Every structure is written in C-alpha cells, then in structure tokens.
Amino acid sequence: MQKKLIEVCYTPADYAYFKGKFEIVVVIDVLRATSAICSAINNGVNSVIPVSTIEEAKDYQKKGYLVGAERQGEIVEGFDFGNSPYSYMKPELKGKDIVLSTTNGTRAINIAKEAETVVIGALTNLDVLCEWLAKQDKNVVCLCSGWKDNFNLEDTICGGAIAENLLRTGNFASNEDSSVAAKYLYLTAKDNYFGFLKASSHRRRLKKLNLNEDIKFCLTPNQMDVIPVLRNDRIE
Ligand code: 3SL
C-alpha cells in the first residue's frame, strides 16, 4: 500500500504551497478558536458558522443569529460572546446555530474551505481525531492558524502531535522539514504543554487579559470525542 502524506503548514500565508495537494485539511488554532469550536460541538451546538470578517458577523447578527466575535483576544463590542471555550459550554446553546469570527482561526478555516474535507483540530480532541484520520486513507495537511500569518508554537505542536501519531501507524510519510520540525517540537513539549508554552507569544497575550483558565483548558489534551467537520460553510 502506498503511504499517504501527513504535513504541517505553519501559517495561512504558507498554505498556497500545500493547497490542492491534500484531501483533508485539519485547521488548528489551539489558543483558542478550534478549542472553542470543539467545546461548542461537544456541548450539542447544532453548528458553528465560521466567518472571517466582523462585517459578515454583523450581517448574521441582524438576521437573529447568536454571534461570537474576538479580535486581539478580546470580545468585540456588541457581540454575544468572544472566543472562550467556556462560553460555548452553556446548556442554552444546545441545538443552536452559532456564528463565530476570530482573528486567525476562522480566517484559516475559510482559507481551507475548497479542500475535499476540512476538519477542526485541537489538543482537546487530539486522540480521537488522530484515530479518525488514520482510518480515512487520505493525504492530510495540518493548517496552523498562527498569529496574523506568523508562526506560533501551540498550533505547530498540535500539528506535530498529529503528524507523530499518523507516522507511527506506518501508513503515512512526511516529506517537508516543517512537519519534521513540528514533530520534534511536539516530542519536546508533550509532557508539559503548559510549562513549554510559558514563553509563547499568544500565551503571554492571553495571560495579560486574565485568560489563564482558558489557556489551561485549551492545553489539556483529550477532553472530548468530537470530530467537527465543515459542511457547506457550517461546522457540525
Ligand atoms: O486568533 C484567533 O482566532 C483566536 O483564537 C485568538 S484568541 O485566543 O481568541 O485571542
């Protein structure tokens, strides 16, 4: 059997190099968009509609949707909530369709949307996602959301974790050094994500906003068995 590819793309700016070569794109924004989306789906939210701009978010709001919007880590004024995974765990959200716009995560999801399958990855759903990916027999690229088209540690480590898991099955190969480096970062960080990421730029940014509980939650792996998939512009 020919091996499938598993690669890690560090930023949306680098995605042009990978685009069109992989059937499955795993979009990762550990702090915090994809962790929040996993929490929403785990809580029984019907769908999350990811939009890139505040204008699109406002249009949905006018139509009566519940809308979350975050920029620079903070809730955008006038919206129902921001990007905290805890906001999406409320029982009253079960069965609802929610719109979400974030600085990097929802933008990355929309950049990937022409792929055959777009799936949402985080540390919180790591193992179940890797098991699912291993069964698909498809080429996989992890698209890290990064920060404004810059590399970030937490998304790269999560991409490296997915790469390491799939490579271990013996059915996948990585050709790119970005994937090899992501794997090594994961192997270095895996026993203490919280400590390893102390120096990361976004962890420092969120800490300044008193979002330490969110950080701890997002860096705690395997809390839920969900595989959120983008279908017709909605994540279900
Ligand atoms: O960049 C994003 O999409 C967000 O996840 C950033 S934050 O964690 O909400 O600040």
py3Dmol code that shows the C-alpha trace and the ligand (Angstrom):
import py3Dmol

protein = """\
ATOM      1  CA  MET A   1       0.000   0.000   0.000  1.00  0.00           C
ATOM      2  CA  GLN A   2       1.340   3.442  -0.928  1.00  0.00           C
ATOM      3  CA  LYS A   3       1.844   5.665   2.094  1.00  0.00           C
ATOM      4  CA  LYS A   4      -0.296   8.775   2.459  1.00  0.00           C
ATOM      5  CA  LEU A   5       1.212  12.149   3.301  1.00  0.00           C
ATOM      6  CA  ILE A   6       0.942  13.990   6.591  1.00  0.00           C
ATOM      7  CA  GLU A   7       2.395  17.501   6.507  1.00  0.00           C
ATOM      8  CA  VAL A   8       2.295  20.571   8.745  1.00  0.00           C
ATOM      9  CA  CYS A   9       1.787  24.056   7.288  1.00  0.00           C
ATOM     10  CA  TYR A  10       2.819  26.716   9.814  1.00  0.00           C
ATOM     11  CA  THR A  11       0.694  29.672   8.730  1.00  0.00           C
ATOM     12  CA  PRO A  12      -2.170  30.618   6.398  1.00  0.00           C
ATOM     13  CA  ALA A  13       0.428  32.632   4.412  1.00  0.00           C
ATOM     14  CA  ASP A  14       2.293  29.384   3.641  1.00  0.00           C
ATOM     15  CA  TYR A  15      -0.853  27.493   2.653  1.00  0.00           C
ATOM     16  CA  ALA A  16      -0.574  28.314  -1.078  1.00  0.00           C
ATOM     17  CA  TYR A  17       2.324  25.825  -1.214  1.00  0.00           C
ATOM     18  CA  PHE A  18       0.137  22.989   0.158  1.00  0.00           C
ATOM     19  CA  LYS A  19      -3.237  23.913  -1.336  1.00  0.00           C
ATOM     20  CA  GLY A  20      -4.869  21.342  -3.618  1.00  0.00           C
ATOM     21  CA  LYS A  21      -2.420  18.523  -2.773  1.00  0.00           C
ATOM     22  CA  PHE A  22      -4.239  17.085   0.266  1.00  0.00           C
ATOM     23  CA  GLU A  23      -7.753  15.697   0.520  1.00  0.00           C
ATOM     24  CA  ILE A  24      -8.029  16.517   4.227  1.00  0.00           C
ATOM     25  CA  VAL A  25      -7.081  19.827   5.854  1.00  0.00           C
ATOM     26  CA  VAL A  26      -7.005  19.892   9.654  1.00  0.00           C
ATOM     27  CA  VAL A  27      -7.335  23.511  10.805  1.00  0.00           C
ATOM     28  CA  ILE A  28      -5.681  24.152  14.176  1.00  0.00           C
ATOM     29  CA  ASP A  29      -5.995  27.152  16.480  1.00  0.00           C
ATOM     30  CA  VAL A  30      -5.261  25.734  19.922  1.00  0.00           C
ATOM     31  CA  LEU A  31      -5.476  29.183  21.605  1.00  0.00           C
ATOM     32  CA  ARG A  32      -8.440  29.374  21.248  1.00  0.00           C
ATOM     33  CA  ALA A  33     -10.713  29.186  18.199  1.00  0.00           C
ATOM     34  CA  THR A  34     -10.593  25.490  17.356  1.00  0.00           C
ATOM     35  CA  SER A  35     -10.675  24.562  21.062  1.00  0.00           C
ATOM     36  CA  ALA A  36     -13.808  26.734  21.402  1.00  0.00           C
ATOM     37  CA  ILE A  37     -15.390  25.091  18.339  1.00  0.00           C
ATOM     38  CA  CYS A  38     -14.699  21.597  19.738  1.00  0.00           C
ATOM     39  CA  SER A  39     -16.332  22.673  23.015  1.00  0.00           C
ATOM     40  CA  ALA A  40     -19.379  24.001  21.177  1.00  0.00           C
ATOM     41  CA  ILE A  41     -19.891  20.803  19.177  1.00  0.00           C
ATOM     42  CA  ASN A  42     -19.254  18.703  22.280  1.00  0.00           C
ATOM     43  CA  ASN A  43     -21.920  20.721  24.076  1.00  0.00           C
ATOM     44  CA  GLY A  44     -24.511  19.832  21.395  1.00  0.00           C
ATOM     45  CA  VAL A  45     -24.470  23.108  19.454  1.00  0.00           C
ATOM     46  CA  ASN A  46     -26.075  22.327  16.082  1.00  0.00           C
ATOM     47  CA  SER A  47     -23.449  24.135  14.014  1.00  0.00           C
ATOM     48  CA  VAL A  48     -20.767  26.814  14.139  1.00  0.00           C
ATOM     49  CA  ILE A  49     -20.627  29.105  11.111  1.00  0.00           C
ATOM     50  CA  PRO A  50     -17.066  30.469  10.805  1.00  0.00           C
ATOM     51  CA  VAL A  51     -16.819  33.910   9.210  1.00  0.00           C
ATOM     52  CA  SER A  52     -13.654  35.873   8.507  1.00  0.00           C
ATOM     53  CA  THR A  53     -14.820  39.465   8.952  1.00  0.00           C
ATOM     54  CA  ILE A  54     -16.702  41.497  11.552  1.00  0.00           C
ATOM     55  CA  GLU A  55     -18.961  42.788   8.744  1.00  0.00           C
ATOM     56  CA  GLU A  56     -20.106  39.236   7.931  1.00  0.00           C
ATOM     57  CA  ALA A  57     -20.620  38.592  11.651  1.00  0.00           C
ATOM     58  CA  LYS A  58     -22.799  41.717  11.909  1.00  0.00           C
ATOM     59  CA  ASP A  59     -24.883  40.613   8.923  1.00  0.00           C
ATOM     60  CA  TYR A  60     -25.637  37.312  10.672  1.00  0.00           C
ATOM     61  CA  GLN A  61     -26.443  39.194  13.885  1.00  0.00           C
ATOM     62  CA  LYS A  62     -29.010  41.278  12.017  1.00  0.00           C
ATOM     63  CA  LYS A  63     -30.640  38.031  10.870  1.00  0.00           C
ATOM     64  CA  GLY A  64     -31.045  36.985  14.530  1.00  0.00           C
ATOM     65  CA  TYR A  65     -28.114  34.574  14.942  1.00  0.00           C
ATOM     66  CA  LEU A  66     -26.118  34.302  18.166  1.00  0.00           C
ATOM     67  CA  VAL A  67     -22.671  35.599  17.224  1.00  0.00           C
ATOM     68  CA  GLY A  68     -19.262  35.316  18.890  1.00  0.00           C
ATOM     69  CA  ALA A  69     -16.521  37.703  17.789  1.00  0.00           C
ATOM     70  CA  GLU A  70     -12.936  38.117  19.010  1.00  0.00           C
ATOM     71  CA  ARG A  71     -10.140  40.435  17.938  1.00  0.00           C
ATOM     72  CA  GLN A  72      -6.730  40.666  19.681  1.00  0.00           C
ATOM     73  CA  GLY A  73      -8.031  38.207  22.295  1.00  0.00           C
ATOM     74  CA  GLU A  74     -10.955  40.396  23.396  1.00  0.00           C
ATOM     75  CA  ILE A  75     -14.706  40.196  22.838  1.00  0.00           C
ATOM     76  CA  VAL A  76     -15.703  42.607  20.075  1.00  0.00           C
ATOM     77  CA  GLU A  77     -18.174  45.125  21.459  1.00  0.00           C
ATOM     78  CA  GLY A  78     -21.769  44.420  20.578  1.00  0.00           C
ATOM     79  CA  PHE A  79     -21.429  40.633  20.192  1.00  0.00           C
ATOM     80  CA  ASP A  80     -22.848  37.866  22.381  1.00  0.00           C
ATOM     81  CA  PHE A  81     -19.513  36.310  23.357  1.00  0.00           C
ATOM     82  CA  GLY A  82     -15.885  36.041  22.294  1.00  0.00           C
ATOM     83  CA  ASN A  83     -13.639  33.051  21.908  1.00  0.00           C
ATOM     84  CA  SER A  84     -13.542  31.434  25.330  1.00  0.00           C
ATOM     85  CA  PRO A  85     -14.274  27.680  25.170  1.00  0.00           C
ATOM     86  CA  TYR A  86     -16.277  28.151  28.397  1.00  0.00           C
ATOM     87  CA  SER A  87     -18.749  30.467  26.619  1.00  0.00           C
ATOM     88  CA  TYR A  88     -19.679  27.586  24.333  1.00  0.00           C
ATOM     89  CA  MET A  89     -20.415  25.095  27.109  1.00  0.00           C
ATOM     90  CA  LYS A  90     -23.631  26.761  28.255  1.00  0.00           C
ATOM     91  CA  PRO A  91     -26.665  24.438  28.192  1.00  0.00           C
ATOM     92  CA  GLU A  92     -28.853  27.082  26.497  1.00  0.00           C
ATOM     93  CA  LEU A  93     -26.663  26.831  23.362  1.00  0.00           C
ATOM     94  CA  LYS A  94     -27.589  23.190  22.698  1.00  0.00           C
ATOM     95  CA  GLY A  95     -29.246  22.790  19.294  1.00  0.00           C
ATOM     96  CA  LYS A  96     -28.417  26.357  18.209  1.00  0.00           C
ATOM     97  CA  ASP A  97     -26.515  27.579  15.149  1.00  0.00           C
ATOM     98  CA  ILE A  98     -23.778  29.977  16.236  1.00  0.00           C
ATOM     99  CA  VAL A  99     -21.672  32.325  14.139  1.00  0.00           C
ATOM    100  CA  LEU A 100     -18.014  32.869  15.081  1.00  0.00           C
ATOM    101  CA  SER A 101     -15.390  35.312  13.830  1.00  0.00           C
ATOM    102  CA  THR A 102     -11.876  35.291  15.322  1.00  0.00           C
ATOM    103  CA  THR A 103      -8.562  36.951  14.499  1.00  0.00           C
ATOM    104  CA  ASN A 104      -6.890  33.914  12.913  1.00  0.00           C
ATOM    105  CA  GLY A 105      -8.830  30.673  13.398  1.00  0.00           C
ATOM    106  CA  THR A 106     -11.990  31.345  11.415  1.00  0.00           C
ATOM    107  CA  ARG A 107      -9.904  33.014   8.705  1.00  0.00           C
ATOM    108  CA  ALA A 108      -7.781  29.846   8.379  1.00  0.00           C
ATOM    109  CA  ILE A 109     -10.938  27.689   8.166  1.00  0.00           C
ATOM    110  CA  ASN A 110     -12.235  29.823   5.313  1.00  0.00           C
ATOM    111  CA  ILE A 111      -8.870  29.738   3.520  1.00  0.00           C
ATOM    112  CA  ALA A 112      -9.027  25.921   3.620  1.00  0.00           C
ATOM    113  CA  LYS A 113     -12.631  25.512   2.577  1.00  0.00           C
ATOM    114  CA  GLU A 114     -12.025  24.375  -1.010  1.00  0.00           C
ATOM    115  CA  ALA A 115     -10.443  21.150   0.257  1.00  0.00           C
ATOM    116  CA  GLU A 116     -12.408  17.912  -0.014  1.00  0.00           C
ATOM    117  CA  THR A 117     -12.657  17.713   3.795  1.00  0.00           C
ATOM    118  CA  VAL A 118     -11.935  20.381   6.402  1.00  0.00           C
ATOM    119  CA  VAL A 119     -11.812  19.141   9.971  1.00  0.00           C
ATOM    120  CA  ILE A 120     -11.230  21.016  13.219  1.00  0.00           C
ATOM    121  CA  GLY A 121      -8.222  20.031  15.323  1.00  0.00           C
ATOM    122  CA  ALA A 122      -7.175  20.974  18.851  1.00  0.00           C
ATOM    123  CA  LEU A 123      -5.375  19.345  21.729  1.00  0.00           C
ATOM    124  CA  THR A 124      -8.768  18.788  23.360  1.00  0.00           C
ATOM    125  CA  ASN A 125      -9.819  16.299  20.639  1.00  0.00           C
ATOM    126  CA  LEU A 126      -6.323  15.064  19.696  1.00  0.00           C
ATOM    127  CA  ASP A 127      -6.518  11.274  20.090  1.00  0.00           C
ATOM    128  CA  VAL A 128      -9.984  10.790  18.637  1.00  0.00           C
ATOM    129  CA  LEU A 129      -9.062  12.984  15.671  1.00  0.00           C
ATOM    130  CA  CYS A 130      -5.837  11.041  15.020  1.00  0.00           C
ATOM    131  CA  GLU A 131      -7.719   7.722  15.153  1.00  0.00           C
ATOM    132  CA  TRP A 132     -10.246   9.075  12.658  1.00  0.00           C
ATOM    133  CA  LEU A 133      -7.573  10.497  10.323  1.00  0.00           C
ATOM    134  CA  ALA A 134      -5.665   7.194  10.379  1.00  0.00           C
ATOM    135  CA  LYS A 135      -8.762   5.385   9.076  1.00  0.00           C
ATOM    136  CA  GLN A 136      -9.502   7.764   6.172  1.00  0.00           C
ATOM    137  CA  ASP A 137      -6.665   6.631   3.857  1.00  0.00           C
ATOM    138  CA  LYS A 138      -6.246  10.210   2.571  1.00  0.00           C
ATOM    139  CA  ASN A 139      -3.405  12.751   2.389  1.00  0.00           C
ATOM    140  CA  VAL A 140      -3.574  15.136   5.345  1.00  0.00           C
ATOM    141  CA  VAL A 141      -2.182  18.631   5.921  1.00  0.00           C
ATOM    142  CA  CYS A 142      -2.443  20.401   9.269  1.00  0.00           C
ATOM    143  CA  LEU A 143      -3.027  24.110   8.690  1.00  0.00           C
ATOM    144  CA  CYS A 144      -1.856  26.074  11.728  1.00  0.00           C
ATOM    145  CA  SER A 145      -3.737  29.360  12.149  1.00  0.00           C
ATOM    146  CA  GLY A 146      -0.686  31.075  13.666  1.00  0.00           C
ATOM    147  CA  TRP A 147      -0.943  34.735  14.584  1.00  0.00           C
ATOM    148  CA  LYS A 148      -1.520  37.171  11.737  1.00  0.00           C
ATOM    149  CA  ASP A 149       0.367  34.952   9.290  1.00  0.00           C
ATOM    150  CA  ASN A 150       3.224  34.385  11.725  1.00  0.00           C
ATOM    151  CA  PHE A 151       4.377  31.069  13.152  1.00  0.00           C
ATOM    152  CA  ASN A 152       3.168  30.116  16.620  1.00  0.00           C
ATOM    153  CA  LEU A 153       4.280  27.378  18.961  1.00  0.00           C
ATOM    154  CA  GLU A 154       0.968  25.968  20.194  1.00  0.00           C
ATOM    155  CA  ASP A 155      -0.552  25.252  16.781  1.00  0.00           C
ATOM    156  CA  THR A 156       2.727  23.822  15.495  1.00  0.00           C
ATOM    157  CA  ILE A 157       2.973  21.486  18.496  1.00  0.00           C
ATOM    158  CA  CYS A 158      -0.568  20.251  17.891  1.00  0.00           C
ATOM    159  CA  GLY A 159       0.246  19.726  14.184  1.00  0.00           C
ATOM    160  CA  GLY A 160       3.392  17.861  15.253  1.00  0.00           C
ATOM    161  CA  ALA A 161       1.316  15.663  17.567  1.00  0.00           C
ATOM    162  CA  ILE A 162      -0.996  14.726  14.704  1.00  0.00           C
ATOM    163  CA  ALA A 163       1.991  14.057  12.424  1.00  0.00           C
ATOM    164  CA  GLU A 164       3.718  11.901  15.046  1.00  0.00           C
ATOM    165  CA  ASN A 165       0.535   9.874  15.662  1.00  0.00           C
ATOM    166  CA  LEU A 166      -0.085   9.233  11.964  1.00  0.00           C
ATOM    167  CA  LEU A 167       3.564   8.453  11.188  1.00  0.00           C
ATOM    168  CA  ARG A 168       3.520   5.881  13.982  1.00  0.00           C
ATOM    169  CA  THR A 169       0.802   3.903  12.152  1.00  0.00           C
ATOM    170  CA  GLY A 170       3.366   3.160   9.416  1.00  0.00           C
ATOM    171  CA  ASN A 171       0.826   4.202   6.767  1.00  0.00           C
ATOM    172  CA  PHE A 172       1.929   7.841   6.465  1.00  0.00           C
ATOM    173  CA  ALA A 173       5.071   9.703   5.423  1.00  0.00           C
ATOM    174  CA  SER A 174       6.198  13.351   5.728  1.00  0.00           C
ATOM    175  CA  ASN A 175       8.392  14.983   3.090  1.00  0.00           C
ATOM    176  CA  GLU A 176       8.587  18.524   4.423  1.00  0.00           C
ATOM    177  CA  ASP A 177      11.012  19.799   7.057  1.00  0.00           C
ATOM    178  CA  SER A 178       8.157  21.856   8.549  1.00  0.00           C
ATOM    179  CA  SER A 179       6.491  18.550   9.505  1.00  0.00           C
ATOM    180  CA  VAL A 180       9.701  17.021  10.872  1.00  0.00           C
ATOM    181  CA  ALA A 181      10.374  20.141  12.982  1.00  0.00           C
ATOM    182  CA  ALA A 182       6.755  20.208  14.240  1.00  0.00           C
ATOM    183  CA  LYS A 183       7.096  16.586  15.300  1.00  0.00           C
ATOM    184  CA  TYR A 184      10.308  17.316  17.235  1.00  0.00           C
ATOM    185  CA  LEU A 185       8.691  20.308  18.944  1.00  0.00           C
ATOM    186  CA  TYR A 186       5.761  18.110  19.973  1.00  0.00           C
ATOM    187  CA  LEU A 187       8.079  15.401  21.337  1.00  0.00           C
ATOM    188  CA  THR A 188       9.876  18.050  23.414  1.00  0.00           C
ATOM    189  CA  ALA A 189       6.671  19.668  24.715  1.00  0.00           C
ATOM    190  CA  LYS A 190       4.331  16.711  25.152  1.00  0.00           C
ATOM    191  CA  ASP A 191       4.881  16.027  28.846  1.00  0.00           C
ATOM    192  CA  ASN A 192       4.278  19.628  29.899  1.00  0.00           C
ATOM    193  CA  TYR A 193       2.491  21.772  27.311  1.00  0.00           C
ATOM    194  CA  PHE A 194       1.703  24.435  29.893  1.00  0.00           C
ATOM    195  CA  GLY A 195       5.317  24.829  31.001  1.00  0.00           C
ATOM    196  CA  PHE A 196       6.757  24.566  27.496  1.00  0.00           C
ATOM    197  CA  LEU A 197       4.412  27.240  26.190  1.00  0.00           C
ATOM    198  CA  LYS A 198       5.099  29.701  29.004  1.00  0.00           C
ATOM    199  CA  ALA A 199       7.262  31.726  26.638  1.00  0.00           C
ATOM    200  CA  SER A 200       4.858  31.626  23.692  1.00  0.00           C
ATOM    201  CA  SER A 201       3.642  34.980  22.422  1.00  0.00           C
ATOM    202  CA  HIS A 202      -0.062  34.185  22.446  1.00  0.00           C
ATOM    203  CA  ARG A 203       0.044  32.600  25.885  1.00  0.00           C
ATOM    204  CA  ARG A 204       1.599  35.833  27.167  1.00  0.00           C
ATOM    205  CA  ARG A 205      -1.023  37.884  25.287  1.00  0.00           C
ATOM    206  CA  LEU A 206      -3.917  35.886  26.802  1.00  0.00           C
ATOM    207  CA  LYS A 207      -2.355  35.910  30.276  1.00  0.00           C
ATOM    208  CA  LYS A 208      -2.293  39.720  30.203  1.00  0.00           C
ATOM    209  CA  LEU A 209      -6.051  39.536  29.540  1.00  0.00           C
ATOM    210  CA  ASN A 210      -6.516  37.277  32.629  1.00  0.00           C
ATOM    211  CA  LEU A 211      -7.408  34.294  30.463  1.00  0.00           C
ATOM    212  CA  ASN A 212      -5.253  31.738  32.288  1.00  0.00           C
ATOM    213  CA  GLU A 213      -8.193  29.362  32.837  1.00  0.00           C
ATOM    214  CA  ASP A 214      -8.841  29.322  29.083  1.00  0.00           C
ATOM    215  CA  ILE A 215      -5.162  28.581  28.447  1.00  0.00           C
ATOM    216  CA  LYS A 216      -5.176  25.659  30.897  1.00  0.00           C
ATOM    217  CA  PHE A 217      -8.329  24.263  29.339  1.00  0.00           C
ATOM    218  CA  CYS A 218      -7.030  24.542  25.762  1.00  0.00           C
ATOM    219  CA  LEU A 219      -3.707  22.891  26.681  1.00  0.00           C
ATOM    220  CA  THR A 220      -5.348  19.893  28.377  1.00  0.00           C
ATOM    221  CA  PRO A 221      -5.465  17.118  25.782  1.00  0.00           C
ATOM    222  CA  ASN A 222      -8.217  14.611  25.054  1.00  0.00           C
ATOM    223  CA  GLN A 223     -11.160  16.067  26.909  1.00  0.00           C
ATOM    224  CA  MET A 224     -13.737  15.263  24.236  1.00  0.00           C
ATOM    225  CA  ASP A 225     -14.547  12.772  21.488  1.00  0.00           C
ATOM    226  CA  VAL A 226     -15.659  15.152  18.745  1.00  0.00           C
ATOM    227  CA  ILE A 227     -14.570  15.483  15.133  1.00  0.00           C
ATOM    228  CA  PRO A 228     -16.087  18.740  13.903  1.00  0.00           C
ATOM    229  CA  VAL A 229     -16.246  18.834  10.085  1.00  0.00           C
ATOM    230  CA  LEU A 230     -17.006  21.790   7.789  1.00  0.00           C
ATOM    231  CA  ARG A 231     -20.011  21.042   5.560  1.00  0.00           C
ATOM    232  CA  ASN A 232     -21.498  23.724   3.320  1.00  0.00           C
ATOM    233  CA  ASP A 233     -19.951  26.577   5.331  1.00  0.00           C
ATOM    234  CA  ARG A 234     -21.096  25.139   8.663  1.00  0.00           C
ATOM    235  CA  ILE A 235     -19.067  23.168  11.160  1.00  0.00           C
ATOM    236  CA  GLU A 236     -21.085  20.248  12.534  1.00  0.00           C
TER     237      GLU A 236
END
"""
ligand_1 = """\
10
3SL
O -6.735 34.077 16.556
C -7.772 33.509 16.836
O -8.544 33.061 16.008
C -8.123 33.408 18.283
O -8.189 32.088 18.650
C -7.253 34.263 19.128
S -7.742 34.348 20.799
O -7.240 33.221 21.535
O -9.169 34.417 20.906
O -7.137 35.569 21.309
"""
view = py3Dmol.view(width=600, height=400)
view.addModel(protein, "pdb")
view.setStyle({"model": 0}, {"cartoon": {"style": "trace"}})
view.addModel(ligand_1, "xyz")
view.setStyle({"model": 1}, {"stick": {}})
view.zoomTo()
view.show()
